[in-house]
Amino acid sequence: VPAAPGTASAGRGPDAAPDDAPVDYHGWTTFAEWLFGAHSGTRPVPGARPGLQIGRATGSLDYTDPHTGLTATWESASWTSPAHTVPHPASELIASWNADTPAGTWIQVELLGTYTDGTATPAYVMGRWTAGDGPDDIRRTSVDDQTDGRSSIWTDTFSVDDTSVGPLLASYQLRLTLFRKPGSGLTPTVWRLGAMASDIPDRFTVPASVPGAGAGVELPVPAYSQNIHKGQYPEYDNGGEAWCSPTSSTMVIEYWGRGPTAEQMAWVDPSYADPQVDQGARYTYDYQYEGCGNWPFNAAYAATYPDMQGVITRLHSLNDVETLITAGIPVITSQSFLASELDGAGYGTSGHLMCLVGFTAEGDVVANDPASDSDAAVRNVYKRAQFETVWLRTKRINASGKVSSGSGGVCYLYFPAKPSPRQRRALAAVGVV
């Protein structure tokens, strides 16, 4: 989700170098990592894919779902991570998670931050999430109106309100609460929990990177159009014209050989092409944001498929994308631009997701852009320097001539639970372990 207009992203003053943009992703995924932290009823589960589950309920919550009006009692257990010190104080943070949530279970992720002046943030809710939307499920949701006057939550993003004044974020813990119907014996299983903390300076342009090892490499990622879904299921963000994020997610999920079954898609009108895109829209939908573009909800959706992981982070340049693509990992990117700023797009957008699948021999970007009128038209080539700017910048002049925000290099990375050695090296090179 694009940051709110006017959100500041820097704290270095006017002499900051445009590429001085620290990014730190930190995750908890291993059995040893789940052992640490503060457990209140949770238990680490060993095995091929270690995780965290409810061992015994230690809490109870009467939760009134703001999207259904229904009140239900849930029992819970919680885990609070060890404190993670950010290598460079951060102005923004985005959490993401991978979990299995059987019907009648859900999870809540909270940020417990410490500012650079030693004071604490509130316990910020970064998401209440469940994979399903059945009668036994809450409606997955972000939480609005969270602020302490120094920082705020914008749907899925923690942001310092004024980085020229501060304070910035020095360290944080993530608190994970697992919920289930009382006495059910069910449990969510969380395989990955992490956050990307960054301090990207205010920048309208970025220096162009030099084409590298990715030049001439293109991955065989399926191509799906969001536009052919216009008017379908308007209860999910007014239909396909807004489904760039789940359409991009669907492309990469299928690239990895995963996807919904015919039974899971039986609710979709059989006359609709590519029903897996409708499936993605329904199950990434954030009932508070009223859209399918919640970044961590998309990563969590990807990880509902067998042995898949999803992470939200930021990258520094298209050279990072080349590192991933040469290892076989496509990259979903978030950008905003005027039609005149990206030749060949034919449209402007205040926030859009597309999937980078490769590079031409000259180093230009090959993108599966879902904002196309047919699946056959999804593959597009965009000029490298133009694309790098609209993706990596944090500030832009919008169609009204006013200053708006940019994503600052946000991306979705989906990859197997057991990456190959080459994939593991590529992910580590961009800070994802």
Buried (B, 14 or more C-beta within 10 A) or exposed (E): BBBEEEBBBBBBEEEBEBEBBBBBBBBBBEBEBBEEBEBBBBBBBEEEBBBBBBBEBBBEEEBEBBBEEEEBEBBBBBBBBEBBEBEBBBBBBBBBBBBBBBBBBBBBBBBBBBBBEEEEBBEBBBBBBBBBBEEBBBBBBBBBEBBBEBBBBBBBBBBBBBBEEBBBBBBBBBBBBBBBBEEBEBBBBBBBBBBBBBBBBBBEEBBBBEBBEBBEBEBEBBBBBBBBBBEBBEEBBBBBBBBBBBBBBBBBBBBBEBBBEEEEBEEBEEEBEBBBBBBBBBBBBBBBBEBBBBBBBBBBBBBBBEEBBBBBBBBBBBBBBBBBBBBBBBBBBBBBBBEEBBEEBEEBBBBBBBBBBBBBEEBBBBBBBBBBEEBEEBBBBBBBBBBBBBBBBBBBEBEEEEEBBBBBBBBBBBBBBEBEEEBBEBBEEBBBE
